[in-house]
Amino acid sequence: MWSAIRNKLENFYLADTLKGHIQYFVTTYRNCHDREGRASIRFDGEEILKSNYFDKQGTHSRIYYSHQADWEASYLLAESQGCFDQRNFYQAFQEFDNQSIQKSLVSDSLLVRIFAVLDRRVGKQALISLKNQMEHENEILKLFYHIRLDAEQIHF
């Protein structure tokens, strides 16, 4: 299953200018309780975004116990801060793979929006038109947006 997802993300959806530069990684630890794992997105071999079940749970707990949000909302806040596990990664891919690129660009899921910004279906004009929207986005998404702009040689 993972190899098919990775193949789609890296060879079908990924912009040509990023092929060979962006790699997606997911693993499950067989000996870990409940077979938890981790996921990451790498740029030129460096993990730009990485997380795992334990990071996600720790962030969720800090948000919840500091009374910033209720139980469900604290999970969403944790994900919006870049904390996720391999299951969230798979869910984000399923959402991304089963909807239009326009919906993916405005998804509630940070991972889906990252997949969309790196997608070949988002052309130069669309990237330029996202500039104002990106000013209000998460720093992680901004980083991937700038990676894509650099790859496309778009400079503001």
OpenMM code with the backbone's topology and positions (N, CA, C; nanometers):
from openmm import Vec3, app, unit

residues = "MET TRP SER ALA ILE ARG ASN LYS LEU GLU ASN PHE TYR LEU ALA ASP THR LEU LYS GLY HIS ILE GLN TYR PHE VAL THR THR TYR ARG ASN CYS HIS ASP ARG GLU GLY ARG ALA SER ILE ARG PHE ASP GLY GLU GLU ILE LEU LYS SER ASN TYR PHE ASP LYS GLN GLY THR HIS SER ARG ILE TYR TYR SER HIS GLN ALA ASP TRP GLU ALA SER TYR LEU LEU ALA GLU SER GLN GLY CYS PHE ASP GLN ARG ASN PHE TYR GLN ALA PHE GLN GLU PHE ASP ASN GLN SER ILE GLN LYS SER LEU VAL SER ASP SER LEU LEU VAL ARG ILE PHE ALA VAL LEU ASP ARG ARG VAL GLY LYS GLN ALA LEU ILE SER LEU LYS ASN GLN MET GLU HIS GLU ASN GLU ILE LEU LYS LEU PHE TYR HIS ILE ARG LEU ASP ALA GLU GLN ILE HIS PHE".split()
positions = [
    Vec3(0.0820, -0.1189, 0.0000),
    Vec3(0.0000, 0.0000, 0.0000),
    Vec3(0.0871, 0.1262, 0.0000),
    Vec3(0.1858, 0.1331, 0.0904),
    Vec3(0.2679, 0.2533, 0.0979),
    Vec3(0.3426, 0.2767, -0.0324),
    Vec3(0.3963, 0.1726, -0.0943),
    Vec3(0.4735, 0.1929, -0.2169),
    Vec3(0.3867, 0.2512, -0.3280),
    Vec3(0.2604, 0.2124, -0.3356),
    Vec3(0.1694, 0.2682, -0.4364),
    Vec3(0.1404, 0.4149, -0.4068),
    Vec3(0.1207, 0.4476, -0.2795),
    Vec3(0.0952, 0.5870, -0.2418),
    Vec3(0.2182, 0.6722, -0.2719),
    Vec3(0.3329, 0.6249, -0.2309),
    Vec3(0.4566, 0.7001, -0.2549),
    Vec3(0.4785, 0.7212, -0.4048),
    Vec3(0.4552, 0.6165, -0.4833),
    Vec3(0.4704, 0.6270, -0.6277),
    Vec3(0.3774, 0.7347, -0.6844),
    Vec3(0.2537, 0.7370, -0.6388),
    Vec3(0.1598, 0.8383, -0.6873),
    Vec3(0.2044, 0.9785, -0.6474),
    Vec3(0.2438, 0.9937, -0.5213),
    Vec3(0.2848, 1.1257, -0.4736),
    Vec3(0.4100, 1.1761, -0.5455),
    Vec3(0.5087, 1.0886, -0.5631),
    Vec3(0.6373, 1.1315, -0.6174),
    Vec3(0.6437, 1.1286, -0.7696),
    Vec3(0.5659, 1.0446, -0.8341),
    Vec3(0.5773, 1.0306, -0.9794),
    Vec3(0.4565, 1.0803, -1.0575),
    Vec3(0.3400, 1.0788, -0.9980),
    Vec3(0.2215, 1.1241, -1.0695),
    Vec3(0.1839, 1.2667, -1.0317),
    Vec3(0.1761, 1.2950, -0.9027),
    Vec3(0.1296, 1.4264, -0.8581),
    Vec3(0.2403, 1.5315, -0.8492),
    Vec3(0.3584, 1.4942, -0.8144),
    Vec3(0.4653, 1.5908, -0.7876),
    Vec3(0.5031, 1.6694, -0.9133),
    Vec3(0.5203, 1.7992, -0.8966),
    Vec3(0.5625, 1.8856, -1.0075),
    Vec3(0.6962, 1.8368, -1.0631),
    Vec3(0.7107, 1.8440, -1.1935),
    Vec3(0.8328, 1.7962, -1.2583),
    Vec3(0.9580, 1.8627, -1.2026),
    Vec3(0.9476, 1.9899, -1.1680),
    Vec3(1.0632, 2.0634, -1.1168),
    Vec3(1.1080, 2.0150, -0.9794),
    Vec3(1.0227, 1.9382, -0.9116),
    Vec3(1.0561, 1.8884, -0.7778),
    Vec3(1.0939, 1.7404, -0.7763),
    Vec3(1.0748, 1.6726, -0.8879),
    Vec3(1.1064, 1.5291, -0.8927),
    Vec3(1.2546, 1.5090, -0.8652),
    Vec3(1.2831, 1.4163, -0.7770),
    Vec3(1.4203, 1.3914, -0.7342),
    Vec3(1.4626, 1.4780, -0.6167),
    Vec3(1.3827, 1.5781, -0.5846),
    Vec3(1.4130, 1.6666, -0.4722),
    Vec3(1.3223, 1.6405, -0.3525),
    Vec3(1.1960, 1.6090, -0.3785),
    Vec3(1.0993, 1.5816, -0.2724),
    Vec3(1.0805, 1.4311, -0.2615),
    Vec3(1.0923, 1.3805, -0.1394),
    Vec3(1.0650, 1.2398, -0.1121),
    Vec3(0.9701, 1.2317, 0.0069),
    Vec3(0.8774, 1.1380, -0.0035),
    Vec3(0.7825, 1.1119, 0.1042),
    Vec3(0.8257, 0.9841, 0.1741),
    Vec3(0.8098, 0.9813, 0.3060),
    Vec3(0.8540, 0.8660, 0.3835),
    Vec3(0.7513, 0.8347, 0.4916),
    Vec3(0.7146, 0.7090, 0.5012),
    Vec3(0.6268, 0.6610, 0.6079),
    Vec3(0.6771, 0.5247, 0.6518),
    Vec3(0.6767, 0.5017, 0.7809),
    Vec3(0.7108, 0.3686, 0.8314),
    Vec3(0.6258, 0.3371, 0.9529),
    Vec3(0.6066, 0.2103, 0.9740),
    Vec3(0.5369, 0.1595, 1.0912),
    Vec3(0.6358, 0.0719, 1.1668),
    Vec3(0.6425, 0.0909, 1.2963),
    Vec3(0.7336, 0.0110, 1.3775),
    Vec3(0.6594, -0.1119, 1.4293),
    Vec3(0.6947, -0.2282, 1.3762),
    Vec3(0.6255, -0.3524, 1.4095),
    Vec3(0.6313, -0.3862, 1.5575),
    Vec3(0.7405, -0.3533, 1.6242),
    Vec3(0.7562, -0.3888, 1.7645),
    Vec3(0.7017, -0.2837, 1.8606),
    Vec3(0.6527, -0.1762, 1.8065),
    Vec3(0.5969, -0.0693, 1.8888),
    Vec3(0.4518, -0.1015, 1.9235),
    Vec3(0.4105, -0.0576, 2.0408),
    Vec3(0.2717, -0.0749, 2.0822),
    Vec3(0.1786, -0.0197, 1.9741),
    Vec3(0.0804, -0.0969, 1.9355),
    Vec3(-0.0184, -0.0600, 1.8336),
    Vec3(0.0432, -0.0295, 1.6972),
    Vec3(0.1666, -0.0761, 1.6760),
    Vec3(0.2339, -0.0603, 1.5462),
    Vec3(0.2377, 0.0863, 1.5013),
    Vec3(0.2729, 0.1731, 1.5926),
    Vec3(0.2819, 0.3148, 1.5601),
    Vec3(0.4008, 0.3396, 1.4688),
    Vec3(0.4064, 0.4550, 1.4101),
    Vec3(0.5148, 0.4857, 1.3190),
    Vec3(0.5362, 0.6335, 1.3042),
    Vec3(0.6018, 0.6687, 1.1958),
    Vec3(0.6324, 0.8085, 1.1692),
    Vec3(0.6206, 0.8359, 1.0207),
    Vec3(0.6150, 0.9622, 0.9869),
    Vec3(0.6081, 1.0055, 0.8479),
    Vec3(0.6883, 1.1337, 0.8324),
    Vec3(0.7357, 1.1562, 0.7115),
    Vec3(0.8096, 1.2797, 0.6868),
    Vec3(0.8049, 1.3146, 0.5385),
    Vec3(0.8369, 1.4391, 0.5128),
    Vec3(0.8575, 1.4859, 0.3764),
    Vec3(0.9985, 1.5420, 0.3735),
    Vec3(1.0775, 1.4934, 0.2796),
    Vec3(1.2172, 1.5336, 0.2684),
    Vec3(1.2379, 1.6206, 0.1453),
    Vec3(1.3261, 1.7166, 0.1606),
    Vec3(1.3678, 1.7998, 0.0481),
    Vec3(1.5184, 1.7864, 0.0369),
    Vec3(1.5632, 1.7354, -0.0756),
    Vec3(1.7054, 1.7085, -0.0996),
    Vec3(1.7685, 1.6321, 0.0167),
    Vec3(1.6966, 1.5322, 0.0653),
    Vec3(1.7473, 1.4433, 0.1690),
    Vec3(1.7267, 1.4916, 0.3113),
    Vec3(1.6881, 1.6166, 0.3294),
    Vec3(1.6662, 1.6708, 0.4638),
    Vec3(1.5180, 1.6647, 0.4984),
    Vec3(1.4888, 1.6145, 0.6169),
    Vec3(1.3495, 1.6073, 0.6601),
    Vec3(1.3002, 1.7481, 0.6944),
    Vec3(1.2124, 1.7984, 0.6115),
    Vec3(1.1567, 1.9323, 0.6307),
    Vec3(1.0387, 1.9259, 0.7264),
    Vec3(0.9589, 1.8222, 0.7107),
    Vec3(0.8431, 1.8021, 0.7967),
    Vec3(0.8460, 1.6579, 0.8428),
    Vec3(0.8439, 1.6381, 0.9731),
    Vec3(0.8465, 1.5025, 1.0270),
    Vec3(0.7659, 1.4987, 1.1548),
    Vec3(0.7040, 1.3868, 1.1779),
    Vec3(0.6289, 1.3705, 1.3005),
    Vec3(0.6007, 1.2230, 1.3214),
    Vec3(0.5524, 1.1941, 1.4396),
    Vec3(0.5169, 1.0571, 1.4722),
    Vec3(0.4041, 1.0590, 1.5754),
    Vec3(0.3567, 0.9422, 1.6066),
    Vec3(0.2449, 0.9271, 1.6992),
    Vec3(0.2735, 0.9941, 1.8331),
    Vec3(0.3924, 0.9744, 1.8862),
    Vec3(0.4249, 1.0249, 2.0203),
    Vec3(0.4355, 1.1774, 2.0221),
    Vec3(0.4920, 1.2370, 1.9168),
    Vec3(0.4939, 1.3836, 1.9068),
    Vec3(0.3517, 1.4380, 1.8993),
    Vec3(0.2693, 1.3718, 1.8166),
    Vec3(0.1306, 1.4152, 1.8002),
    Vec3(0.0566, 1.4084, 1.9333),
    Vec3(0.0712, 1.2977, 2.0056),
    Vec3(0.0021, 1.2808, 2.1330),
    Vec3(0.0511, 1.3814, 2.2366),
    Vec3(0.1811, 1.4058, 2.2379),
    Vec3(0.2360, 1.5026, 2.3328),
    Vec3(0.1843, 1.6430, 2.3070),
    Vec3(0.1823, 1.6830, 2.1825),
    Vec3(0.1306, 1.8157, 2.1472),
    Vec3(-0.0178, 1.8243, 2.1775),
    Vec3(-0.0911, 1.7204, 2.1426),
    Vec3(-0.2347, 1.7164, 2.1720),
    Vec3(-0.2590, 1.7352, 2.3218),
    Vec3(-0.1849, 1.6619, 2.4032),
    Vec3(-0.2022, 1.6701, 2.5485),
    Vec3(-0.1708, 1.8094, 2.6012),
    Vec3(-0.0616, 1.8696, 2.5525),
    Vec3(-0.0263, 2.0053, 2.5966),
    Vec3(-0.1370, 2.1043, 2.5615),
    Vec3(-0.1904, 2.0933, 2.4428),
    Vec3(-0.2981, 2.1840, 2.4012),
    Vec3(-0.4223, 2.1608, 2.4866),
    Vec3(-0.4590, 2.0362, 2.5026),
    Vec3(-0.5818, 2.0036, 2.5761),
    Vec3(-0.5711, 2.0450, 2.7224),
    Vec3(-0.4619, 2.0076, 2.7892),
    Vec3(-0.4490, 2.0356, 2.9322),
    Vec3(-0.4183, 2.1812, 2.9639),
    Vec3(-0.3781, 2.2564, 2.8637),
    Vec3(-0.3625, 2.4007, 2.8858),
    Vec3(-0.4936, 2.4738, 2.8575),
    Vec3(-0.5980, 2.3969, 2.8311),
    Vec3(-0.7335, 2.4491, 2.8094),
    Vec3(-0.7448, 2.5394, 2.6873),
    Vec3(-0.6585, 2.5159, 2.5910),
    Vec3(-0.6682, 2.5931, 2.4676),
    Vec3(-0.7805, 2.5422, 2.3782),
    Vec3(-0.8186, 2.4149, 2.3957),
    Vec3(-0.9219, 2.3571, 2.3101),
    Vec3(-0.9784, 2.2314, 2.3748),
    Vec3(-1.0965, 2.1895, 2.3279),
    Vec3(-1.1531, 2.0642, 2.3772),
    Vec3(-1.0776, 1.9464, 2.3147),
    Vec3(-1.1187, 1.8249, 2.3486),
    Vec3(-1.0466, 1.7036, 2.3094),
    Vec3(-1.0294, 1.6950, 2.1583),
    Vec3(-1.1367, 1.7049, 2.0816),
    Vec3(-1.1298, 1.6920, 1.9355),
    Vec3(-1.0565, 1.8097, 1.8723),
    Vec3(-1.0873, 1.9274, 1.9156),
    Vec3(-1.0234, 2.0460, 1.8587),
    Vec3(-0.8731, 2.0468, 1.8851),
    Vec3(-0.8318, 1.9896, 1.9978),
    Vec3(-0.6882, 1.9875, 2.0277),
    Vec3(-0.6128, 1.8960, 1.9310),
    Vec3(-0.6774, 1.7908, 1.8806),
    Vec3(-0.6145, 1.7073, 1.7778),
    Vec3(-0.5975, 1.7868, 1.6480),
    Vec3(-0.6985, 1.8631, 1.6120),
    Vec3(-0.6900, 1.9440, 1.4907),
    Vec3(-0.5833, 2.0520, 1.5036),
    Vec3(-0.5741, 2.1131, 1.6214),
    Vec3(-0.4695, 2.2131, 1.6447),
    Vec3(-0.3305, 2.1507, 1.6378),
    Vec3(-0.3160, 2.0308, 1.6924),
    Vec3(-0.1865, 1.9622, 1.6872),
    Vec3(-0.1463, 1.9364, 1.5425),
    Vec3(-0.2414, 1.8898, 1.4616),
    Vec3(-0.2097, 1.8648, 1.3204),
    Vec3(-0.1765, 1.9947, 1.2481),
    Vec3(-0.2470, 2.1014, 1.2793),
    Vec3(-0.2205, 2.2290, 1.2130),
    Vec3(-0.0813, 2.2827, 1.2480),
    Vec3(-0.0236, 2.2317, 1.3578),
    Vec3(0.1122, 2.2703, 1.3970),
    Vec3(0.2166, 2.1737, 1.3411),
    Vec3(0.1715, 2.0798, 1.2566),
    Vec3(0.2650, 1.9875, 1.1929),
    Vec3(0.2861, 1.8587, 1.2686),
    Vec3(0.1991, 1.8271, 1.3620),
    Vec3(0.2103, 1.7025, 1.4389),
    Vec3(0.1096, 1.6019, 1.3843),
    Vec3(0.1598, 1.4909, 1.3378),
    Vec3(0.0765, 1.3887, 1.2772),
    Vec3(0.1469, 1.2552, 1.2897),
    Vec3(0.0770, 1.1484, 1.2574),
    Vec3(0.1398, 1.0173, 1.2536),
    Vec3(0.1154, 0.9560, 1.1170),
    Vec3(0.1600, 0.8335, 1.0992),
    Vec3(0.1471, 0.7710, 0.9681),
    Vec3(0.0015, 0.7545, 0.9280),
    Vec3(-0.0877, 0.7353, 1.0232),
    Vec3(-0.2299, 0.7208, 0.9895),
    Vec3(-0.2856, 0.8528, 0.9352),
    Vec3(-0.2474, 0.9646, 0.9975),
    Vec3(-0.2899, 1.0956, 0.9464),
    Vec3(-0.2367, 1.1185, 0.8047),
    Vec3(-0.1137, 1.0731, 0.7807),
    Vec3(-0.0527, 1.0875, 0.6493),
    Vec3(-0.1347, 1.0124, 0.5450),
    Vec3(-0.1721, 0.8884, 0.5772),
    Vec3(-0.2541, 0.8086, 0.4855),
    Vec3(-0.3907, 0.8720, 0.4636),
    Vec3(-0.4524, 0.9217, 0.5708),
    Vec3(-0.5831, 0.9873, 0.5581),
    Vec3(-0.5738, 1.1123, 0.4715),
    Vec3(-0.4688, 1.1891, 0.4904),
    Vec3(-0.4499, 1.3097, 0.4102),
    Vec3(-0.4328, 1.2733, 0.2627),
    Vec3(-0.3576, 1.1675, 0.2376),
    Vec3(-0.3411, 1.1257, 0.0988),
    Vec3(-0.4743, 1.0840, 0.0382),
    Vec3(-0.5544, 1.0083, 0.1125),
    Vec3(-0.6842, 0.9651, 0.0608),
    Vec3(-0.7723, 1.0851, 0.0273),
    Vec3(-0.7738, 1.1848, 0.1153),
    Vec3(-0.8512, 1.3060, 0.0876),
    Vec3(-0.7991, 1.3739, -0.0382),
    Vec3(-0.6686, 1.3930, -0.0453),
    Vec3(-0.6044, 1.4593, -0.1587),
    Vec3(-0.6310, 1.3852, -0.2895),
    Vec3(-0.6193, 1.2540, -0.2854),
    Vec3(-0.6322, 1.1705, -0.4047),
    Vec3(-0.7759, 1.1645, -0.4561),
    Vec3(-0.8720, 1.1968, -0.3715),
    Vec3(-1.0132, 1.1804, -0.4074),
    Vec3(-1.0904, 1.3114, -0.4194),
    Vec3(-1.0199, 1.4221, -0.4374),
    Vec3(-1.0897, 1.5487, -0.4570),
    Vec3(-1.0113, 1.6349, -0.5540),
    Vec3(-1.0720, 1.7420, -0.5964),
    Vec3(-1.0070, 1.8315, -0.6924),
    Vec3(-0.8895, 1.9034, -0.6272),
    Vec3(-0.8002, 1.9503, -0.7110),
    Vec3(-0.6845, 2.0241, -0.6608),
    Vec3(-0.7295, 2.1551, -0.5955),
    Vec3(-0.8381, 2.2135, -0.6445),
    Vec3(-0.8891, 2.3371, -0.5857),
    Vec3(-0.9355, 2.3138, -0.4416),
    Vec3(-1.0033, 2.2023, -0.4177),
    Vec3(-1.0465, 2.1700, -0.2813),
    Vec3(-0.9264, 2.1385, -0.1927),
    Vec3(-0.8264, 2.0721, -0.2489),
    Vec3(-0.7073, 2.0380, -0.1706),
    Vec3(-0.6313, 2.1620, -0.1263),
    Vec3(-0.6292, 2.2637, -0.2098),
    Vec3(-0.5575, 2.3870, -0.1756),
    Vec3(-0.6201, 2.4611, -0.0582),
    Vec3(-0.7468, 2.4349, -0.0294),
    Vec3(-0.8139, 2.5023, 0.0824),
    Vec3(-0.8610, 2.4036, 0.1894),
    Vec3(-0.8061, 2.2853, 0.1881),
    Vec3(-0.8432, 2.1816, 0.2844),
    Vec3(-0.8128, 2.2251, 0.4274),
    Vec3(-0.8845, 2.1680, 0.5218),
    Vec3(-0.8546, 2.1919, 0.6633),
    Vec3(-0.7266, 2.1212, 0.7056),
    Vec3(-0.6834, 2.0230, 0.6284),
    Vec3(-0.5646, 1.9437, 0.6612),
    Vec3(-0.4384, 2.0097, 0.6077),
    Vec3(-0.3450, 2.0350, 0.6956),
    Vec3(-0.2156, 2.0912, 0.6559),
    Vec3(-0.1455, 2.0008, 0.5555),
    Vec3(-0.1468, 1.8709, 0.5795),
    Vec3(-0.0803, 1.7777, 0.4883),
    Vec3(-0.1416, 1.7824, 0.3491),
    Vec3(-0.2725, 1.7885, 0.3404),
    Vec3(-0.3387, 1.7952, 0.2096),
    Vec3(-0.2971, 1.9228, 0.1370),
    Vec3(-0.2923, 2.0346, 0.2081),
    Vec3(-0.2507, 2.1605, 0.1450),
    Vec3(-0.1048, 2.1539, 0.0988),
    Vec3(-0.0198, 2.0858, 0.1747),
    Vec3(0.1201, 2.0687, 0.1324),
    Vec3(0.1254, 1.9851, 0.0050),
    Vec3(0.0542, 1.8717, 0.0035),
    Vec3(0.0506, 1.7892, -0.1181),
    Vec3(0.0066, 1.8741, -0.2373),
    Vec3(-0.0937, 1.9598, -0.2162),
    Vec3(-0.1486, 2.0408, -0.3245),
    Vec3(-0.0482, 2.1440, -0.3759),
    Vec3(0.0220, 2.2102, -0.2857),
    Vec3(0.1195, 2.3123, -0.3266),
    Vec3(0.2319, 2.2497, -0.4100),
    Vec3(0.2642, 2.1245, -0.3832),
    Vec3(0.3710, 2.0566, -0.4558),
    Vec3(0.3215, 1.9867, -0.5824),
    Vec3(0.1927, 1.9927, -0.6065),
    Vec3(0.1284, 1.9187, -0.7152),
    Vec3(0.1540, 1.9822, -0.8521),
    Vec3(0.1750, 1.8986, -0.9508),
    Vec3(0.2002, 1.9444, -1.0876),
    Vec3(0.0812, 2.0176, -1.1486),
    Vec3(-0.0402, 1.9913, -1.0980),
    Vec3(-0.1602, 2.0550, -1.1524),
    Vec3(-0.1723, 2.2016, -1.1111),
    Vec3(-0.0898, 2.2432, -1.0161),
    Vec3(-0.0875, 2.3838, -0.9750),
    Vec3(0.0235, 2.4506, -1.0564),
    Vec3(-0.0193, 2.5263, -1.1559),
    Vec3(0.0751, 2.5909, -1.2452),
    Vec3(0.1316, 2.7198, -1.1889),
    Vec3(0.2158, 2.7826, -1.2688),
    Vec3(0.2825, 2.9057, -1.2243),
    Vec3(0.1835, 3.0162, -1.1901),
    Vec3(0.0835, 3.0350, -1.2731),
    Vec3(-0.0143, 3.1409, -1.2466),
    Vec3(-0.0907, 3.1137, -1.1170),
    Vec3(-0.1263, 2.9885, -1.0945),
    Vec3(-0.1967, 2.9523, -0.9708),
    Vec3(-0.1065, 2.9740, -0.8499),
    Vec3(0.0206, 2.9418, -0.8625),
    Vec3(0.1150, 2.9646, -0.7525),
    Vec3(0.1252, 3.1136, -0.7210),
    Vec3(0.1335, 3.1943, -0.8243),
    Vec3(0.1417, 3.3389, -0.8045),
    Vec3(0.0147, 3.3909, -0.7368),
    Vec3(-0.0999, 3.3381, -0.7783),
    Vec3(-0.2262, 3.3850, -0.7200),
    Vec3(-0.2430, 3.3417, -0.5741),
    Vec3(-0.1643, 3.2458, -0.5280),
    Vec3(-0.1696, 3.2021, -0.3882),
    Vec3(-0.0899, 3.2922, -0.2944),
    Vec3(-0.0166, 3.3870, -0.3500),
    Vec3(0.0737, 3.4701, -0.2693),
    Vec3(0.0030, 3.5349, -0.1503),
    Vec3(-0.1089, 3.6004, -0.1724),
    Vec3(-0.1790, 3.6690, -0.0629),
    Vec3(-0.2319, 3.5702, 0.0401),
    Vec3(-0.2828, 3.4573, -0.0055),
    Vec3(-0.3329, 3.3539, 0.0854),
    Vec3(-0.2204, 3.3010, 0.1742),
    Vec3(-0.1017, 3.2876, 0.1191),
    Vec3(0.0112, 3.2307, 0.1936),
    Vec3(0.0571, 3.3212, 0.3073),
    Vec3(0.0289, 3.4487, 0.2996),
    Vec3(0.0683, 3.5393, 0.4070),
    Vec3(0.0006, 3.5035, 0.5386),
    Vec3(-0.1133, 3.4358, 0.5318),
    Vec3(-0.1908, 3.4008, 0.6508),
    Vec3(-0.1813, 3.2530, 0.6847),
    Vec3(-0.0942, 3.1810, 0.6177),
    Vec3(-0.0848, 3.0358, 0.6364),
    Vec3(0.0208, 2.9976, 0.7405),
    Vec3(0.0155, 2.8722, 0.7764),
    Vec3(0.1104, 2.8091, 0.8674),
    Vec3(0.2524, 2.8209, 0.8104),
    Vec3(0.3502, 2.8376, 0.8983),
    Vec3(0.4901, 2.8525, 0.8551),
    Vec3(0.5395, 2.7308, 0.7772),
    Vec3(0.4934, 2.6144, 0.8140),
    Vec3(0.5352, 2.4923, 0.7443),
    Vec3(0.4860, 2.4948, 0.6002),
    Vec3(0.3602, 2.5316, 0.5809),
    Vec3(0.3064, 2.5396, 0.4448),
    Vec3(0.3804, 2.6470, 0.3653),
    Vec3(0.4109, 2.7598, 0.4289),
    Vec3(0.4860, 2.8655, 0.3611),
    Vec3(0.6209, 2.8140, 0.3124),
    Vec3(0.6862, 2.7315, 0.3940),
    Vec3(0.8160, 2.6754, 0.3560),
    Vec3(0.8038, 2.5918, 0.2285),
    Vec3(0.7028, 2.5045, 0.2229),
    Vec3(0.6841, 2.4225, 0.1030),
    Vec3(0.6437, 2.5085, -0.0168),
    Vec3(0.5667, 2.6112, 0.0065),
    Vec3(0.5292, 2.7040, -0.0999),
    Vec3(0.6541, 2.7703, -0.1585),
    Vec3(0.7456, 2.8130, -0.0726),
    Vec3(0.8685, 2.8776, -0.1202),
    Vec3(0.9613, 2.7782, -0.1894),
    Vec3(0.9619, 2.6546, -0.1439),
    Vec3(1.0393, 2.5508, -0.2139),
    Vec3(0.9858, 2.5360, -0.3561),
    Vec3(0.8542, 2.5327, -0.3686),
    Vec3(0.7932, 2.5194, -0.5013),
    Vec3(0.8203, 2.6428, -0.5865),
    Vec3(0.8077, 2.7629, -0.5284),
    Vec3(0.8372, 2.8841, -0.6044),
    Vec3(0.9809, 2.8849, -0.6561),
    Vec3(1.0744, 2.8476, -0.5711),
    Vec3(1.2152, 2.8419, -0.6125),
    Vec3(1.2354, 2.7410, -0.7244),
    Vec3(1.1706, 2.6248, -0.7124),
    Vec3(1.1847, 2.5218, -0.8155),
    Vec3(1.1299, 2.5712, -0.9502),
    Vec3(1.0243, 2.6514, -0.9447),
    Vec3(0.9628, 2.7051, -1.0661),
    Vec3(1.0294, 2.8354, -1.1115),
    Vec3(1.1286, 2.8804, -1.0357),
    Vec3(1.1995, 3.0057, -1.0616),
    Vec3(1.1055, 3.1250, -1.0654),
    Vec3(1.0155, 3.1266, -0.9681),
    Vec3(0.9229, 3.2383, -0.9509),
    Vec3(0.9751, 3.3218, -0.8342),
    Vec3(1.0039, 3.4460, -0.8615),
    Vec3(1.0566, 3.5346, -0.7572),
    Vec3(0.9716, 3.6609, -0.7510),
    Vec3(0.9314, 3.6970, -0.6302),
    Vec3(0.8502, 3.8183, -0.6126),
    Vec3(0.9385, 3.9329, -0.5694),
] * unit.nanometer
topology = app.Topology()
chain = topology.addChain("A")
for resn in residues:
    res = topology.addResidue(resn, chain)
    for name in ("N", "CA", "C"):
        topology.addAtom(name, app.Element.getBySymbol(name[0]), res)
